[in-house]
Amino acid sequence: MIMKLLLIIGVIGFVYFFFIKKKPALTQENKDKFNKKQTPLQGDDMIECPVCSIYFEVDDGILSGNKYYCSSECVSKAHS
């Protein structure tokens, strides 16, 4: 009798923790902590231009407004 009760409690607990209980959402504070843990960009890292979506090396890009752009044309498009 006790074994059945323990088994039922175990199954209910398993279903609750794996299927019903919601995972905590990322708050802005948690997102900031996650972003700070990223390694700084190296000169040969490839990044995506936020305007035209092509990939280029960090050394070849233009830093403007805390974002890297592939060319001065994309910088002017982004700030217009």
Summary of the structure (lengths in Angstrom):
residues: 80
radius of gyration: 24.2
end to end distance: 74.0
largest distance: 76.1
contacts: 156
relative contact order: 0.10
helix: 48%
strand: 15%
